Amino acid sequence: QVQLVESGGGLVQAGGSLRLSCAASGSIASINAMGWYRQAPGKQRELVAGITTSGSTNYADSVKGRFTISRDNAKNTVYLQMNSLKPEDTAVYYCNADVRATMRRSSYVYWGQGTQVTVSS
């Protein structure tokens, strides 16, 4: 009923930039917080950045000053601008969103399928 689809991943050289997008679609009444997570093989999934519906943000220490999360509420879309990329940023990036679907009393956290980001040295 609600789907999140990421796009914008790819291969980039160290020091380069990528912009990830995640669009929510379906029977959406409202979206609360949205966020980006990443997971590399053999590592724990970690929160990269989060954003509330009003625009308050938080970031993992490892990406502060390099990544920027933003959202377009009219488009039900969250973005992650990634600058000064490092090889350690290589991972599958997942977006999630706390969404209240139409005709549902409570919200539910939905996840996208992920997009691969590879940073070469």
Stockholm file with secondary structure:
# STOCKHOLM 1.0

chainA/1-121         QVQLVESGGGLVQAGGSLRLSCAASGSIASINAMGWYRQAPGKQRELVAGITTSGSTNYADSVKGRFTISRDNAKNTVYLQMNSLKPEDTAVYYCNADVRATMRRSSYVYWGQGTQVTVSS
#=GR chainA/1-121 SS CEEEEEECCEEEETTCCEEEEEEEEESEEEEEEEEEEEECTTSCCEEEEEECTTCCEEECTTTTTTEEEEEEGGGTEEEEEECSCCGGGCEEEEEEEEEEETTCSSCEEEECCCEEEEEEC
#=GC SS_cons         CEEEEEECCEEEETTCCEEEEEEEEESEEEEEEEEEEEECTTSCCEEEEEECTTCCEEECTTTTTTEEEEEEGGGTEEEEEECSCCGGGCEEEEEEEEEEETTCSSCEEEECCCEEEEEEC
//
